[in-house]
Amino acid sequence: MEFGVWLSLVALFFTGGLTPGPAVMLVLASSFRYGFKPALLPALGVASANVLWLCLAASGTAALFEIYPRATLGLKILGILVLTWMAISVIFGPLPRLEPDPDDIPKRGRLYAKGFLLQITSPMPLVYFGMLLPLYFSPDLPLASQFLTMLVTVTVLELFGLSVYAYAAGAIRRFLQKPRTGRIFNILIGLIMIASGIFAVLSTA
């Protein structure tokens, strides 16, 4: 992969990793509820799901969505349903605590699976992996080396962006101790999750 193309890829996913979306909101809500380290588990789930999306982009499978629009529509509907379910669980879930209760933290596999499920069904990756990422593959260069470069780049940038939000949540948790303020913030997170999903659906229409 040419250096200029790689820099463009870095800019794309660096900006995307710091843009509030469903994955960011899930990690942010997890950090508020459970703390920084547990919030990294759904972040790892998101990064793992990105590997599958990257495989689809590299194999050209993403182009099949254009041939079979019903499959795309079905994925979008499923993604919106999953986003809505997770957003509702955040909106009506527990309020942020000054110090997370270790007994309240669910099993690691559950947190990881939540991030994986969100990312694999979310309409948002359709924008990055289905529409934008295939443009970065060059037919004149070996596919394996391009795939490896993209895999490392996308994973590092995704985990960096999500870690920033997970850490920031711990820093501002103490400002959300009032029940009203905490509930408003939970509602805001849930609404952003749903709105970002709707935006992704409309942008890939």
Buried (B, 14 or more C-beta within 10 A) or exposed (E): BEEEBBEEBBEBBBEBBBEBBBBBBBBBBBBBBBBBEBBBBBBBBBBBBBEBBBBBBBEEEBEEBEEEEEEBEEBBEBBBEBBBEBBEBBBEBBBBBEEBEEEEBEEEEEBBBBBBBBBBBBBBBBBBBBBBBBEBBEEEEEEEEBBEBBBEBBBBBBBBBBBBBBEEBBEEBEEBEEEEEBBEBBBBBBBBBBBBBBBBBEEBE
